[in-house]
Amino acid sequence: MRSCSEGGTRHAGVELRTPSRLNHLTPPACGAEHSKVQELFPAKRITYAYKVTLRQMEYLLVVAEEGSFTRAAELLRVSQPGLSQQIRALERAAGGELIERTTGTVRLTPAGRAYAEHARIALKAAEDARKAAREVLSGEAGELVIATVLSIAAGILPPSLLRWHTDNPRIPVTLLEYAHRRTLEESVASGAGDLAVGPTPKQWSGPVVDLGHEIFVLYLAPDDPILKEVQPYEGKVPKGAPQSRGVLPVSALHAHSWITFEGNHGLGEFIREYMQSSDVTPDFVFHTGQIDSAVKLAGAGAGVALLPANALPMDGPGVAVEPFPALTRDLAVYSRTKLSPTAKRYVDLLQKLPAVLEPPESHHRKQNNSQP
């Protein structure tokens, strides 16, 4: 192997192992051309013959603190020759002596003092990393990233998020909100979020936990005459739509104006498909991207809105009634891989809170295909 001055790839005891196409570039010990290697091939693994370990850094610090190889070896429970060998290896990697060896004393050289300063930081960072990983794995700390769609972020998640913050103040939550279920699924499949809460995917290779289904309701102005045609519930009001006053055929609203969502909003597509399957041709006069805007417009009499019941305020400006045929949407938690302990705890919490969804095993008010 030729020396650096001869244009080779060894210098100061360091061998630069690179792909053959890089052999014309000088190694890092030879000067600025190393930056050119990194710029041209940032993804290439450049491996050095002498690798530094955290254990070698620890050995250096203990030798310096004890001022003796003998005492350091006893404290570290290693042989003195083995300790000396590791310090020599560290010095070769550093490019010079780190320990000043004189009769009766051992101390750091100026280069050793500079190296030791960074070695302490590295060892502290490694310990912090270990603790952080263990806390996350045990569910005691970390961060929870939840991917979801806009309507679920507004309607279903807030109670669970408030409870989560009370029970887990050291674990902050980040919400990634998407306008359409397809965008949500694509993003989660590509690595976004620790878990997703959304419409149940039609095809998904990872874990899926059924949450139940949400009920959609018609939202109208309180003085709308059509409310006289609402069929009151014979039994209990559904848990998933506690503000609903009964059932109203959607066909009875053929003369009404409608409020819907923008074209890139998943609810807009979902509602249009429902209208088409119900043989209803609505007159959409308002398009919005926010459920809150749809609630206010419908409550003021601007038109009828079809909305998830869980996203409506109990004391809102309008009146909620279920449509016939019923409109529901299955929801689930899903993820790319097995849920982490932190994510699993959140899912357990989400399932235990007071129901805003009908349970998975009870598809409420399919209405037995009989009109009210």
Secondary structure, 3 states (H helix, E strand, C coil): CCEHHHCCCEECCEEEECCHHHCCCCCHHHCCHHHHHHHHCCCCCCEECCCCCHHHHHHHHHHHHHCCHHHHHHHHCCCHHHHHHHHHHHHHHHCCCCEEEECCEEEECHHHHHHHHHHHHHHHHHHHHHHHHHHHHCCCCCCEEEEEEHHHHHHCHHHHHHHHHHHCCCCCEEEEEECCHHHHHHHHHCCCCCEEEEECCCCCCCCEEEEEEEEEEEEECCCCHHHHHCECCCCCCCCCCCCEEEEEEHHHHCCCEEEEECCCCHHHHHHHHHHHHCCCCCEEEEEECCHHHHHHHHHCCCCEEEEEHHHCCCCCCCEEEEEECCCEEEEEEECCCCCCHHHHHHHHHHHHCCCCCECCCCCCCCHHHCCC
